Amino acid sequence: MAWQSSEPIIVTLTRDPEPSAATTITQIVVGSLGLAGFMLFASVLLGGLVAFLLVRRHRRRPPEMDHLPSVSPFAQGPPSAPVP
């Protein structure tokens, strides 16, 4: 079991001798528009890549190949020869 130190922790707060330049509302708006623009560009690029891959997959293997043929007597299919 760990024991805590009984000595107090003292934190001293000091002020900077020269205050730094304050961030303006213009800098915040321009920064957020830059971030939103980057996110928009990334999402369009990723969406285009996913769409390209899906179209390519569809052309190589059409969805009809993923399903078994229907065995329903009501389904449209090639005509069969009459049973004698």
MOCOR-V892792 format. One record per run of one state. SS is the DSSP state (A for helix, B for strand, O for the rest). FROM is the first residue (numbers start at 1). LEN is the number of residues. Records with the same first field share a line. If there is no record, write none. Layout:
SS = FROM-LEN  FROM-LEN
This chain:
O = 1-24  61-2  67-18
A = 25-36  63-4
